[in-house]
């Protein structure tokens, strides 16, 4: 899905129009998978920090919890700081989940290894389950 708006102020209205507000309920939980591992280039998009902030603000104004997930080989806090998002994480009480530090099954798409298991996926499920509570 592609969503395009001319001004930040209309983004929340656009979210409402596509039903995002109904999906984000008070007391609910939202996981946002970001892309910060690579510099922006073809086949490796990078998350726009200003758009990410708008999404987080929308979620939290609906009284839902928010977590950010990324495969960052243990460098997720540094990646977050590289886009000057440390204070945002604190302000909105965001949970950070580094997918490379969680157990997961190996997935390869177009020759790129996305994640590999160090056991079973129960730890990732536990991280997500802890977040949901």
C-alpha positions as CSV (number, residue, x, y, z in Angstrom):
1,X,0.0,0.0,0.0
2,X,1.3,3.5,-0.8
3,X,0.0,6.4,1.2
4,X,0.9,9.9,0.0
5,X,0.1,13.2,1.7
6,X,1.2,16.8,1.1
7,X,1.6,17.8,4.8
8,X,2.4,16.1,8.1
9,X,-0.9,17.4,9.5
10,X,-2.9,15.4,7.0
11,X,-1.2,12.1,7.7
12,X,-3.3,11.3,10.7
13,X,-6.4,12.0,8.7
14,X,-5.1,9.7,6.0
15,X,-4.5,7.0,8.5
16,X,-8.1,7.3,9.7
17,X,-9.3,7.1,6.2
18,X,-7.6,3.8,5.6
19,X,-8.8,2.4,8.9
20,X,-5.6,2.4,10.8
21,X,-7.3,4.1,13.7
22,X,-9.8,1.2,14.1
23,X,-6.9,-1.3,14.0
24,X,-5.0,0.6,16.7
25,X,-7.1,0.3,19.9
26,X,-6.6,1.7,23.3
27,X,-4.4,-0.7,25.3
28,X,-3.4,-2.5,22.1
29,X,0.1,-3.2,20.8
30,X,1.8,-2.3,17.5
31,X,5.1,-3.7,16.1
32,X,6.8,-1.5,13.5
33,X,9.5,-3.3,11.4
34,X,12.0,-0.6,10.4
35,X,14.8,-0.6,7.9
36,X,18.0,1.1,9.2
37,X,20.6,-1.6,8.4
38,X,21.6,-0.3,4.9
39,X,21.9,3.1,3.4
40,X,19.0,3.9,1.1
41,X,19.7,2.3,-2.3
42,X,17.7,0.2,-4.8
43,X,16.5,-3.0,-3.1
44,X,17.4,-1.6,0.3
45,X,14.9,1.1,1.3
46,X,15.5,2.9,4.6
47,X,12.9,4.1,7.1
48,X,12.3,7.8,7.0
49,X,12.6,9.1,10.6
50,X,10.0,11.9,10.2
51,X,7.4,9.4,8.9
52,X,8.3,6.9,11.7
53,X,7.8,9.7,14.2
54,X,4.3,10.5,12.8
55,X,3.3,6.8,12.9
56,X,4.5,6.5,16.5
57,X,2.6,9.7,17.5
58,X,-0.5,8.4,15.8
59,X,-0.3,5.0,17.6
60,X,0.4,6.6,21.0
61,X,-2.4,9.1,20.7
62,X,-4.7,6.1,20.4
63,X,-3.2,4.9,23.8
64,X,-1.6,1.8,22.2
65,X,1.9,0.5,23.0
66,X,4.5,0.5,20.3
67,X,7.6,-1.6,19.6
68,X,10.3,-1.1,16.9
69,X,11.9,-4.2,15.4
70,X,15.0,-4.4,13.2
71,X,17.7,-6.9,12.5
72,X,20.8,-5.0,13.5
73,X,23.3,-7.5,14.8
74,X,23.2,-6.0,18.3
75,X,23.5,-2.4,17.0
76,X,19.8,-1.4,17.2
77,X,20.4,1.2,19.9
78,X,23.2,2.7,17.8
79,X,21.1,2.7,14.7
80,X,18.3,4.4,16.6
81,X,20.8,7.1,17.8
82,X,22.1,7.5,14.2
83,X,18.7,9.0,13.2
84,X,18.5,11.0,16.5
85,X,15.7,8.9,17.8
86,X,17.0,8.1,21.3
87,X,14.7,10.8,22.9
88,X,11.7,9.5,20.9
89,X,12.3,6.0,22.3
90,X,12.3,7.4,25.8
91,X,9.4,9.9,25.3
92,X,7.0,7.3,23.9
93,X,8.3,4.3,26.0
94,X,9.1,2.3,22.9
95,X,10.4,-1.3,23.2
96,X,13.3,-2.1,20.9
97,X,13.6,-5.6,19.5
98,X,16.8,-6.6,17.6
99,X,15.6,-9.5,15.5
100,X,19.2,-10.7,15.0
101,X,19.5,-11.3,18.8
102,X,16.3,-13.4,18.8
103,X,15.9,-17.0,17.8
104,X,14.3,-17.4,14.4
105,X,14.1,-19.7,11.5
106,X,16.4,-19.1,8.5
107,X,14.7,-17.2,5.7
108,X,16.4,-16.5,2.4
109,X,14.7,-14.3,-0.2
110,X,16.3,-13.5,-3.5
111,X,19.6,-14.9,-2.2
112,X,19.6,-12.6,0.8
113,X,19.6,-14.3,4.2
114,X,17.1,-12.4,6.3
115,X,17.4,-14.3,9.6
116,X,18.8,-17.6,10.9
117,X,17.9,-19.8,13.8
118,X,20.0,-20.3,16.9
119,X,17.4,-22.7,18.3
120,X,13.7,-22.3,17.8
121,X,11.5,-19.2,17.5
122,X,10.2,-19.4,21.0
123,X,12.4,-16.5,22.3
124,X,11.1,-14.1,19.6
125,X,7.6,-15.3,20.5
126,X,8.4,-14.6,24.2
127,X,9.7,-11.1,23.4
128,X,6.6,-10.3,21.4
129,X,4.4,-11.9,24.1
130,X,6.1,-9.9,26.8
131,X,5.4,-6.8,24.8
132,X,1.8,-7.6,24.3
133,X,1.2,-7.9,28.1
